[in-house]
Amino acid sequence: MLMWLYAALRPMFGVGIRTALISSAFALVFITSYAVNQANLGLFPWWISLTELVFQVIELPIALIAGAQYYEAG
């Protein structure tokens, strides 16, 4: 899904790291709302949702930049 979002944003913002970071910011908004929703419903404790969000903030931009580099080469 994230590479699809990157491909959709590519004509507007160009190829590169900037577009990957913009698409990861969109994804982080959706992931944050999902984690907050799960915590509010009582499916996960707040500390688990917060830990997940911290790792996603670190992991998602790195993964999307690496995927964007592969997408450019392919």
N, CA, C and O atoms as a Tinker XYZ file with bonds, in Angstrom:
   296  protein
     1  N      0.817000   -1.183000    0.000000    73     2
     2  CA     0.000000    0.000000    0.000000    64     1     3
     3  C      0.870000    1.260000    0.000000    63     2     4     5
     4  O      0.541000    2.248000   -0.655000    81     3
     5  N      1.963000    1.215000    0.728000    73     3     6
     6  CA     2.805000    2.408000    0.807000    64     5     7
     7  C      3.516000    2.697000   -0.506000    63     6     8     9
     8  O      3.715000    3.857000   -0.865000    81     7
     9  N      3.898000    1.652000   -1.219000    73     7    10
    10  CA     4.535000    1.896000   -2.514000    64     9    11
    11  C      3.506000    2.426000   -3.519000    63    10    12    13
    12  O      3.849000    3.213000   -4.401000    81    11
    13  N      2.248000    1.996000   -3.386000    73    11    14
    14  CA     1.187000    2.538000   -4.235000    64    13    15
    15  C      1.008000    4.023000   -3.944000    63    14    16    17
    16  O      0.861000    4.830000   -4.862000    81    15
    17  N      1.021000    4.377000   -2.666000    73    15    18
    18  CA     0.902000    5.786000   -2.288000    64    17    19
    19  C      2.094000    6.582000   -2.816000    63    18    20    21
    20  O      1.932000    7.699000   -3.308000    81    19
    21  N      3.287000    6.005000   -2.710000    73    19    22
    22  CA     4.479000    6.661000   -3.259000    64    21    23
    23  C      4.340000    6.873000   -4.760000    63    22    24    25
    24  O      4.662000    7.943000   -5.276000    81    23
    25  N      3.855000    5.840000   -5.462000    73    23    26
    26  CA     3.691000    5.945000   -6.912000    64    25    27
    27  C      2.634000    6.986000   -7.276000    63    26    28    29
    28  O      2.750000    7.655000   -8.303000    81    27
    29  N      1.610000    7.124000   -6.443000    73    27    30
    30  CA     0.578000    8.127000   -6.711000    64    29    31
    31  C      1.082000    9.548000   -6.459000    63    30    32    33
    32  O      0.673000   10.482000   -7.147000    81    31
    33  N      1.956000    9.711000   -5.489000    73    31    34
    34  CA     2.485000   11.043000   -5.160000    64    33    35
    35  C      3.672000   11.434000   -6.036000    63    34    36    37
    36  O      4.034000   12.608000   -6.105000    81    35
    37  N      4.265000   10.471000   -6.691000    73    35    38
    38  CA     5.471000   10.733000   -7.484000    64    37    39
    39  C      5.289000   11.768000   -8.591000    63    38    40    41
    40  O      6.191000   12.586000   -8.774000    81    39
    41  N      4.191000   11.792000   -9.340000    73    39    42
    42  CA     4.051000   12.836000  -10.356000    64    41    43
    43  C      3.939000   14.251000   -9.774000    63    42    44    45
    44  O      4.328000   15.223000  -10.422000    81    43
    45  N      3.409000   14.362000   -8.555000    73    43    46
    46  CA     3.255000   15.687000   -7.943000    64    45    47
    47  C      4.540000   16.199000   -7.309000    63    46    48    49
    48  O      4.864000   17.381000   -7.418000    81    47
    49  N      5.279000   15.298000   -6.638000    73    47    50
    50  CA     6.438000   15.724000   -5.864000    64    49    51
    51  C      7.772000   15.280000   -6.450000    63    50    52    53
    52  O      8.823000   15.671000   -5.941000    81    51
    53  N      7.755000   14.486000   -7.490000    73    51    54
    54  CA     9.001000   14.026000   -8.095000    64    53    55
    55  C      9.510000   12.750000   -7.441000    63    54    56    57
    56  O      8.924000   12.236000   -6.487000    81    55
    57  N     10.605000   12.261000   -7.976000    73    55    58
    58  CA    11.195000   11.016000   -7.495000    64    57    59
    59  C     12.206000   11.342000   -6.406000    63    58    60    61
    60  O     12.989000   12.282000   -6.545000    81    59
    61  N     12.194000   10.571000   -5.322000    73    59    62
    62  CA    13.239000   10.750000   -4.333000    64    61    63
    63  C     12.787000   10.614000   -2.896000    63    62    64    65
    64  O     11.682000   10.165000   -2.592000    81    63
    65  N     13.694000   11.023000   -2.028000    73    63    66
    66  CA    13.498000   10.865000   -0.596000    64    65    67
    67  C     12.363000   11.752000   -0.084000    63    66    68    69
    68  O     11.622000   11.348000    0.812000    81    67
    69  N     12.222000   12.935000   -0.633000    73    67    70
    70  CA    11.170000   13.853000   -0.180000    64    69    71
    71  C      9.787000   13.234000   -0.365000    63    70    72    73
    72  O      8.945000   13.328000    0.527000    81    71
    73  N      9.550000   12.617000   -1.488000    73    71    74
    74  CA     8.267000   11.974000   -1.749000    64    73    75
    75  C      8.067000   10.780000   -0.815000    63    74    76    77
    76  O      6.952000   10.545000   -0.350000    81    75
    77  N      9.114000   10.035000   -0.539000    73    75    78
    78  CA     9.016000    8.904000    0.385000    64    77    79
    79  C      8.666000    9.378000    1.790000    63    78    80    81
    80  O      7.871000    8.738000    2.478000    81    79
    81  N      9.246000   10.482000    2.216000    73    79    82
    82  CA     8.935000   11.000000    3.547000    64    81    83
    83  C      7.520000   11.567000    3.623000    63    82    84    85
    84  O      6.866000   11.450000    4.660000    81    83
    85  N      7.049000   12.165000    2.564000    73    83    86
    86  CA     5.675000   12.666000    2.537000    64    85    87
    87  C      4.688000   11.504000    2.607000    63    86    88    89
    88  O      3.707000   11.570000    3.347000    81    87
    89  N      4.935000   10.456000    1.855000    73    87    90
    90  CA     4.033000    9.306000    1.905000    64    89    91
    91  C      4.119000    8.581000    3.245000    63    90    92    93
    92  O      3.119000    8.025000    3.699000    81    91
    93  N      5.283000    8.571000    3.890000    73    91    94
    94  CA     5.372000    7.960000    5.217000    64    93    95
    95  C      4.641000    8.807000    6.259000    63    94    96    97
    96  O      4.118000    8.263000    7.232000    81    95
    97  N      4.594000   10.123000    6.073000    73    95    98
    98  CA     3.825000   10.968000    6.992000    64    97    99
    99  C      2.334000   10.667000    6.873000    63    98   100   101
   100  O      1.633000   10.614000    7.884000    81    99
   101  N      1.844000   10.469000    5.649000    73    99   102
   102  CA     0.443000   10.073000    5.471000    64   101   103
   103  C      0.168000    8.746000    6.164000    63   102   104   105
   104  O     -0.841000    8.596000    6.854000    81   103
   105  N      1.057000    7.797000    5.981000    73   103   106
   106  CA     0.871000    6.478000    6.585000    64   105   107
   107  C      0.916000    6.550000    8.105000    63   106   108   109
   108  O      0.168000    5.838000    8.776000    81   107
   109  N      1.779000    7.394000    8.658000    73   107   110
   110  CA     1.859000    7.522000   10.113000    64   109   111
   111  C      0.576000    8.083000   10.708000    63   110   112   113
   112  O      0.209000    7.732000   11.829000    81   111
   113  N     -0.104000    8.944000    9.975000    73   111   114
   114  CA    -1.398000    9.456000   10.450000    64   113   115
   115  C     -2.396000    8.311000   10.575000    63   114   116   117
   116  O     -3.105000    8.209000   11.576000    81   115
   117  N     -2.452000    7.451000    9.564000    73   115   118
   118  CA    -3.381000    6.322000    9.606000    64   117   119
   119  C     -2.990000    5.304000   10.676000    63   118   120   121
   120  O     -3.860000    4.772000   11.365000    81   119
   121  N     -1.711000    5.030000   10.820000    73   119   122
   122  CA    -1.248000    4.080000   11.830000    64   121   123
   123  C     -1.524000    4.605000   13.231000    63   122   124   125
   124  O     -1.918000    3.845000   14.115000    81   123
   125  N     -1.318000    5.901000   13.435000    73   123   126
   126  CA    -1.583000    6.499000   14.743000    64   125   127
   127  C     -3.062000    6.402000   15.095000    63   126   128   129
   128  O     -3.407000    6.041000   16.220000    81   127
   129  N     -3.932000    6.720000   14.151000    73   127   130
   130  CA    -5.364000    6.639000   14.440000    64   129   131
   131  C     -5.793000    5.193000   14.704000    63   130   132   133
   132  O     -6.663000    4.952000   15.541000    81   131
   133  N     -5.200000    4.246000   14.009000    73   131   134
   134  CA    -5.502000    2.840000   14.231000    64   133   135
   135  C     -5.059000    2.393000   15.627000    63   134   136   137
   136  O     -5.806000    1.706000   16.324000    81   135
   137  N     -3.860000    2.776000   16.032000    73   135   138
   138  CA    -3.343000    2.385000   17.347000    64   137   139
   139  C     -4.150000    3.031000   18.475000    63   138   140   141
   140  O     -4.429000    2.390000   19.488000    81   139
   141  N     -4.522000    4.292000   18.300000    73   139   142
   142  CA    -5.335000    4.968000   19.321000    64   141   143
   143  C     -6.709000    4.308000   19.414000    63   142   144   145
   144  O     -7.247000    4.140000   20.508000    81   143
   145  N     -7.268000    3.941000   18.282000    73   143   146
   146  CA    -8.567000    3.278000   18.272000    64   145   147
   147  C     -8.500000    1.937000   18.995000    63   146   148   149
   148  O     -9.401000    1.615000   19.770000    81   147
   149  N     -7.462000    1.155000   18.762000    73   147   150
   150  CA    -7.324000   -0.128000   19.441000    64   149   151
   151  C     -7.161000    0.049000   20.951000    63   150   152   153
   152  O     -7.698000   -0.733000   21.736000    81   151
   153  N     -6.428000    1.069000   21.344000    73   151   154
   154  CA    -6.244000    1.318000   22.772000    64   153   155
   155  C     -7.547000    1.794000   23.408000    63   154   156   157
   156  O     -7.859000    1.405000   24.534000    81   155
   157  N     -8.307000    2.625000   22.711000    73   155   158
   158  CA    -9.579000    3.097000   23.254000    64   157   159
   159  C    -10.603000    1.980000   23.375000    63   158   160   161
   160  O    -11.421000    1.991000   24.295000    81   159
   161  N    -10.574000    1.030000   22.474000    73   159   162
   162  CA   -11.493000   -0.096000   22.539000    64   161   163
   163  C    -11.079000   -1.125000   23.594000    63   162   164   165
   164  O    -11.844000   -2.034000   23.916000    81   163
   165  N     -9.884000   -0.979000   24.121000    73   163   166
   166  CA    -9.405000   -1.897000   25.139000    64   165   167
   167  C     -8.779000   -3.158000   24.574000    63   166   168   169
   168  O     -8.564000   -4.122000   25.309000    81   167
   169  N     -8.482000   -3.170000   23.283000    73   167   170
   170  CA    -7.863000   -4.349000   22.690000    64   169   171
   171  C     -6.399000   -4.479000   23.096000    63   170   172   173
   172  O     -5.895000   -5.589000   23.267000    81   171
   173  N     -5.722000   -3.356000   23.250000    73   171   174
   174  CA    -4.336000   -3.337000   23.696000    64   173   175
   175  C     -4.192000   -2.278000   24.775000    63   174   176   177
   176  O     -4.894000   -1.268000   24.746000    81   175
   177  N     -3.295000   -2.494000   25.725000    73   175   178
   178  CA    -3.016000   -1.431000   26.698000    64   177   179
   179  C     -2.339000   -0.244000   26.017000    63   178   180   181
   180  O     -1.756000   -0.378000   24.941000    81   179
   181  N     -2.426000    0.913000   26.658000    73   179   182
   182  CA    -1.846000    2.130000   26.076000    64   181   183
   183  C     -0.357000    2.017000   25.864000    63   182   184   185
   184  O      0.165000    2.522000   24.870000    81   183
   185  N      0.347000    1.360000   26.786000    73   183   186
   186  CA     1.804000    1.297000   26.658000    64   185   187
   187  C      2.222000    0.458000   25.457000    63   186   188   189
   188  O      3.259000    0.729000   24.853000    81   187
   189  N      1.431000   -0.563000   25.097000    73   187   190
   190  CA     1.752000   -1.346000   23.906000    64   189   191
   191  C      1.520000   -0.510000   22.650000    63   190   192   193
   192  O      2.329000   -0.539000   21.723000    81   191
   193  N      0.421000    0.231000   22.621000    73   191   194
   194  CA     0.141000    1.082000   21.458000    64   193   195
   195  C      1.194000    2.172000   21.310000    63   194   196   197
   196  O      1.605000    2.489000   20.194000    81   195
   197  N      1.631000    2.743000   22.417000    73   195   198
   198  CA     2.663000    3.775000   22.366000    64   197   199
   199  C      3.997000    3.204000   21.901000    63   198   200   201
   200  O      4.714000    3.849000   21.136000    81   199
   201  N      4.334000    2.005000   22.356000    73   199   202
   202  CA     5.566000    1.349000   21.914000    64   201   203
   203  C      5.513000    1.057000   20.412000    63   202   204   205
   204  O      6.499000    1.241000   19.699000    81   203
   205  N      4.357000    0.603000   19.947000    73   203   206
   206  CA     4.190000    0.349000   18.513000    64   205   207
   207  C      4.386000    1.626000   17.705000    63   206   208   209
   208  O      5.041000    1.606000   16.664000    81   207
   209  N      3.829000    2.726000   18.171000    73   207   210
   210  CA     3.959000    3.991000   17.451000    64   209   211
   211  C      5.400000    4.488000   17.415000    63   210   212   213
   212  O      5.849000    5.020000   16.400000    81   211
   213  N      6.120000    4.321000   18.507000    73   211   214
   214  CA     7.522000    4.745000   18.531000    64   213   215
   215  C      8.329000    3.966000   17.503000    63   214   216   217
   216  O      9.136000    4.543000   16.773000    81   215
   217  N      8.112000    2.654000   17.444000    73   215   218
   218  CA     8.841000    1.851000   16.469000    64   217   219
   219  C      8.415000    2.173000   15.046000    63   218   220   221
   220  O      9.247000    2.148000   14.138000    81   219
   221  N      7.138000    2.474000   14.829000    73   219   222
   222  CA     6.670000    2.816000   13.488000    64   221   223
   223  C      7.261000    4.142000   13.013000    63   222   224   225
   224  O      7.583000    4.288000   11.833000    81   223
   225  N      7.403000    5.095000   13.910000    73   223   226
   226  CA     7.986000    6.388000   13.535000    64   225   227
   227  C      9.432000    6.219000   13.090000    63   226   228   229
   228  O      9.898000    6.939000   12.207000    81   227
   229  N     10.142000    5.276000   13.693000    73   227   230
   230  CA    11.528000    5.032000   13.322000    64   229   231
   231  C     11.603000    4.155000   12.067000    63   230   232   233
   232  O     12.388000    4.424000   11.158000    81   231
   233  N     10.787000    3.117000   12.032000    73   231   234
   234  CA    10.910000    2.090000   11.009000    64   233   235
   235  C     10.291000    2.477000    9.665000    63   234   236   237
   236  O     10.852000    2.155000    8.618000    81   235
   237  N      9.171000    3.146000    9.679000    73   235   238
   238  CA     8.429000    3.407000    8.447000    64   237   239
   239  C      9.171000    4.305000    7.458000    63   238   240   241
   240  O      9.238000    3.955000    6.279000    81   239
   241  N      9.731000    5.443000    7.871000    73   239   242
   242  CA    10.472000    6.246000    6.886000    64   241   243
   243  C     11.681000    5.518000    6.305000    63   242   244   245
   244  O     11.980000    5.662000    5.120000    81   243
   245  N     12.371000    4.743000    7.125000    73   243   246
   246  CA    13.535000    4.002000    6.626000    64   245   247
   247  C     13.104000    2.972000    5.587000    63   246   248   249
   248  O     13.736000    2.838000    4.539000    81   247
   249  N     12.037000    2.254000    5.876000    73   247   250
   250  CA    11.552000    1.244000    4.938000    64   249   251
   251  C     11.050000    1.879000    3.646000    63   250   252   253
   252  O     11.267000    1.334000    2.564000    81   251
   253  N     10.390000    3.011000    3.747000    73   251   254
   254  CA     9.856000    3.647000    2.555000    64   253   255
   255  C     10.956000    4.258000    1.697000    63   254   256   257
   256  O     10.856000    4.246000    0.470000    81   255
   257  N     11.989000    4.783000    2.310000    73   255   258
   258  CA    13.121000    5.303000    1.534000    64   257   259
   259  C     13.825000    4.160000    0.805000    63   258   260   261
   260  O     14.202000    4.296000   -0.359000    81   259
   261  N     14.000000    3.038000    1.495000    73   259   262
   262  CA    14.630000    1.880000    0.844000    64   261   263
   263  C     13.759000    1.358000   -0.288000    63   262   264   265
   264  O     14.277000    0.996000   -1.345000    81   263
   265  N     12.459000    1.312000   -0.090000    73   263   266
   266  CA    11.565000    0.873000   -1.155000    64   265   267
   267  C     11.526000    1.836000   -2.315000    63   266   268   269
   268  O     11.406000    1.419000   -3.467000    81   267
   269  N     11.625000    3.122000   -2.026000    73   267   270
   270  CA    11.635000    4.125000   -3.098000    64   269   271
   271  C     12.900000    4.011000   -3.946000    63   270   272   273
   272  O     12.851000    4.215000   -5.159000    81   271
   273  N     14.023000    3.691000   -3.325000    73   271   274
   274  CA    15.252000    3.492000   -4.080000    64   273   275
   275  C     15.122000    2.292000   -5.015000    63   274   276   277
   276  O     15.592000    2.337000   -6.152000    81   275
   277  N     14.495000    1.236000   -4.549000    73   275   278
   278  CA    14.274000    0.069000   -5.395000    64   277   279
   279  C     13.268000    0.384000   -6.501000    63   278   280   281
   280  O     13.427000   -0.067000   -7.635000    81   279
   281  N     12.243000    1.152000   -6.174000    73   279   282
   282  CA    11.212000    1.513000   -7.147000    64   281   283
   283  C     11.800000    2.363000   -8.261000    63   282   284   285
   284  O     11.393000    2.223000   -9.414000    81   283
   285  N     12.748000    3.243000   -7.949000    73   283   286
   286  CA    13.395000    4.076000   -8.951000    64   285   287
   287  C     14.239000    3.230000   -9.895000    63   286   288   289
   288  O     14.263000    3.476000  -11.101000    81   287
   289  N     14.928000    2.240000   -9.351000    73   287   290
   290  CA    15.825000    1.413000  -10.151000    64   289   291
   291  C     15.055000    0.444000  -11.045000    63   290   292   293
   292  O     15.522000    0.064000  -12.118000    81   291
   293  N     13.873000    0.053000  -10.585000    73   291   294
   294  CA    13.106000   -0.970000  -11.311000    64   293   295
   295  C     12.343000   -0.463000  -12.480000    63   294   296
   296  O     11.667000   -1.236000  -13.158000    81   295
